[in-house]
Amino acid sequence: MATTATTERKKPVEGRIEREYRLYRIVAGEVGEICKAVAYLGMGGIRPVEAVEASSVDEAIALMKEVLETRLSTMQLERRDGVPTAAEFRESLAALPASMRESIRVLHIERLDPLSPSSALATLSLRTQSNIETIVDELRKAARRLGDLLGTQPEDTVAGTDPLSLLAAVDGTDPVGVPIVRFYDEFREAIATLPPERPAMMAGRR
């Protein structure tokens, strides 16, 4: 029995096809008598988020797209007061360009004390030895991209207010013009539970 299982795992994938779809990367092909499609997080997480089987590779890809649409719709229904869930944030963060995701990771927003009276942005600035303007600029860029990936933009963002409102509750600005923010727990949890990055060498070699 163990030999059979090992043999099955080592069956070559024929006609391998990769497709980017929304937040995900779909890998499909023929494995023996079965056509499979597997979806991974955009950053290339080790474990698949969904897997399907069908009678042909094209059918498997089409079925996977339906499964992923259902997955995204279900997460959207679980939003609280319009704030994406931790799962939604995590999967959209995984779909960001690596450099943009890294600019968020290095801030360690997940380590902020949400009950601290200190300015969250000032704390991040002190911790990273970066100026607040640079941090705010990077976060706004990421927020705009995440809004596109999630298919949502906060109403006040559309009205011309701060894109940070996708990631945090924004309560105006302090006397020197720095936004007063409290990052959503869902966003902090998503950062804390992101899969580790794949080594660049692994991605570039075959």
LOLUM-55856 format. One record per residue (C-alpha): residue number from 1; residue in one letter; x, y, z. Coordinates in Angstrom, 3 decimals, decimal comma. Last residue first. Example, Ala and Ser with C-alpha at 12.3 -4.5 7.8 and 13.67 -1.06 7.14 Angstrom:
2
2:s:13,670:-1,060:7,140
1:a:12,300:-4,500:7,800
END
This chain:
206
206:r:14,134:24,581:-12,528
205:r:15,485:27,768:-11,065
204:g:14,107:31,266:-10,668
203:a:11,503:30,585:-7,991
202:m:13,910:28,520:-5,951
201:m:16,586:31,211:-6,159
200:a:14,141:33,852:-4,924
199:p:13,587:31,889:-1,703
198:r:9,850:31,513:-1,125
197:e:8,477:33,971:1,396
196:p:7,010:32,662:4,611
195:p:3,232:32,195:4,733
194:l:1,277:35,183:6,048
193:t:-0,186:34,599:9,521
192:a:1,074:37,715:11,322
191:i:0,282:39,941:8,347
190:a:-3,290:38,660:8,216
189:e:-3,719:39,076:11,969
188:r:-2,703:42,738:11,765
187:f:-5,117:43,348:8,900
186:e:-7,992:41,654:10,724
185:d:-7,220:43,575:13,922
184:y:-7,687:46,794:11,953
183:f:-4,862:49,273:12,220
182:r:-5,615:52,241:14,452
181:v:-4,660:55,434:12,684
180:i:-4,062:59,106:13,391
179:p:-2,751:60,479:10,108
178:v:0,302:62,762:10,452
177:g:-0,468:66,425:9,729
176:v:1,772:68,068:12,323
175:p:-1,060:68,718:14,795
174:d:-2,326:65,105:14,472
173:t:-4,514:63,939:11,610
172:g:-8,079:62,698:11,254
171:d:-9,307:59,530:12,937
170:v:-8,374:56,849:10,432
169:a:-9,568:53,322:11,264
168:a:-7,057:51,099:9,537
167:l:-6,215:49,083:6,454
166:l:-8,854:50,233:3,950
165:s:-8,933:53,650:5,626
164:l:-5,289:54,046:4,649
163:p:-6,531:55,183:1,231
162:d:-7,129:58,592:2,908
161:t:-9,920:60,821:1,686
160:g:-10,861:61,666:-1,882
159:a:-14,500:60,625:-2,048
158:v:-13,424:57,277:-3,462
157:t:-11,288:56,773:-0,374
156:d:-14,272:57,747:1,766
155:e:-16,288:54,954:0,227
154:p:-13,575:52,413:0,993
153:q:-12,346:50,694:-2,161
152:t:-13,292:47,154:-2,988
151:g:-12,480:44,591:-5,629
150:l:-10,124:42,873:-3,229
149:l:-7,235:43,085:-5,672
148:d:-7,942:46,733:-6,501
147:g:-8,276:47,670:-2,838
146:l:-5,052:45,807:-2,106
145:r:-3,282:47,909:-4,727
144:r:-4,601:51,161:-3,270
143:a:-3,753:50,044:0,269
142:a:-0,214:49,059:-0,763
141:k:0,446:52,486:-2,251
140:r:-1,052:54,126:0,841
139:l:1,142:52,006:3,118
138:e:4,296:52,931:1,213
137:d:3,457:56,658:1,358
136:v:2,615:56,493:5,057
135:i:5,923:54,782:5,832
134:t:7,911:57,306:3,784
133:e:6,146:60,245:5,454
132:i:6,758:58,741:8,898
131:n:10,517:58,778:8,514
130:s:12,299:55,471:8,826
129:q:14,319:54,215:11,800
128:t:12,277:51,005:11,701
127:r:11,124:51,003:15,333
126:l:10,922:54,771:15,690
125:s:8,887:55,151:12,516
124:l:6,605:52,251:13,414
123:t:5,951:53,802:16,834
122:a:5,272:57,184:15,239
121:l:2,825:55,509:12,860
120:a:0,958:53,833:15,707
119:s:0,785:57,075:17,693
118:s:1,033:56,265:21,377
117:p:-2,108:55,616:23,444
116:s:-1,412:51,860:23,288
115:l:-4,528:49,695:23,145
114:p:-3,836:48,263:19,664
113:d:-0,331:47,231:20,815
112:l:1,663:46,995:17,604
111:r:3,343:43,669:16,900
110:e:1,198:42,869:13,839
109:i:2,422:46,094:12,224
108:h:5,831:44,478:11,907
107:l:7,079:47,326:9,666
106:v:9,338:44,977:7,681
105:r:6,312:42,990:6,490
104:i:4,660:45,975:4,823
103:s:7,617:46,951:2,612
102:e:8,110:43,224:1,960
101:r:4,627:42,968:0,466
100:m:5,395:45,832:-1,893
99:s:8,678:44,233:-2,978
98:a:7,025:40,835:-3,471
97:p:4,299:42,224:-5,746
96:l:0,967:41,759:-3,965
95:a:-0,979:38,494:-4,321
94:a:0,019:37,224:-0,868
93:l:-1,343:40,432:0,633
92:s:-4,651:39,658:-1,108
91:e:-4,738:36,199:0,467
90:r:-3,943:37,516:3,926
89:f:-6,395:40,421:3,739
88:e:-9,206:38,130:2,676
87:a:-8,387:35,578:5,384
86:a:-8,148:38,311:8,032
85:t:-11,622:39,437:6,992
84:p:-12,160:42,564:4,914
83:v:-13,673:45,551:6,752
82:g:-17,097:46,551:5,393
81:d:-18,674:46,759:8,838
80:r:-17,562:43,171:9,441
79:r:-16,776:41,205:6,301
78:e:-18,013:37,601:6,256
77:l:-19,944:38,005:3,005
76:q:-16,703:39,009:1,296
75:m:-15,055:35,768:2,409
74:t:-17,861:33,730:0,862
73:s:-17,627:35,675:-2,397
72:l:-13,885:35,039:-2,602
71:r:-14,250:31,283:-2,086
70:t:-17,169:31,094:-4,516
69:e:-15,068:32,864:-7,147
68:l:-12,219:30,456:-6,380
67:v:-14,457:27,407:-6,898
66:e:-15,753:28,788:-10,197
65:k:-12,198:29,444:-11,375
64:m:-11,261:25,900:-10,353
63:l:-14,067:24,472:-12,453
62:a:-12,824:26,341:-15,525
61:i:-9,268:25,146:-14,886
60:a:-10,415:21,531:-14,427
59:e:-12,523:21,731:-17,585
58:d:-9,537:22,958:-19,574
57:v:-7,391:20,147:-18,134
56:s:-9,961:17,515:-19,039
55:s:-12,285:15,079:-17,231
54:a:-12,179:16,984:-13,955
53:e:-10,404:17,141:-10,597
52:v:-10,259:20,030:-8,126
51:a:-7,832:21,526:-5,591
50:e:-8,079:24,621:-3,373
49:v:-5,752:26,608:-1,073
48:p:-2,634:24,679:-2,093
47:r:0,161:24,264:0,467
46:i:3,617:25,638:-0,317
45:g:2,551:29,231:-0,759
44:g:3,540:30,712:-4,107
43:m:3,152:34,439:-3,555
42:g:-0,160:34,454:-5,418
41:l:-1,687:31,903:-3,074
40:y:-2,001:28,520:-4,698
39:a:-4,755:26,887:-6,715
38:v:-4,594:23,271:-7,908
37:a:-6,131:21,891:-11,086
36:k:-6,217:18,190:-11,846
35:c:-6,878:15,936:-14,822
34:i:-6,841:12,257:-13,803
33:e:-5,710:9,129:-15,654
32:g:-2,055:9,610:-14,742
31:v:-1,681:13,156:-13,500
30:e:-2,840:15,452:-16,293
29:g:-2,300:19,177:-15,827
28:a:-3,255:22,304:-13,938
27:v:-1,539:24,977:-11,854
26:i:-3,712:27,940:-10,862
25:r:-2,042:30,962:-9,290
24:y:-4,304:33,053:-7,068
23:l:-5,492:36,504:-6,086
22:r:-7,564:37,038:-9,254
21:y:-6,513:34,262:-11,608
20:e:-2,947:33,741:-12,818
19:r:-2,777:30,627:-14,982
18:e:-0,240:27,804:-15,159
17:i:-0,499:24,824:-17,510
16:r:1,229:21,429:-17,233
15:g:0,556:19,173:-20,222
14:e:1,626:16,040:-18,356
13:v:2,320:15,936:-14,625
12:p:4,647:13,075:-13,763
11:k:3,519:10,404:-11,282
10:k:5,646:10,660:-8,148
9:r:2,773:10,903:-5,716
8:e:1,178:7,843:-7,272
7:t:4,338:5,779:-6,832
6:t:4,566:6,747:-3,173
5:a:0,953:5,741:-2,598
4:t:1,519:2,403:-4,353
3:t:4,618:1,669:-2,288
2:a:2,761:2,443:0,939
1:m:0,000:0,000:0,000
END
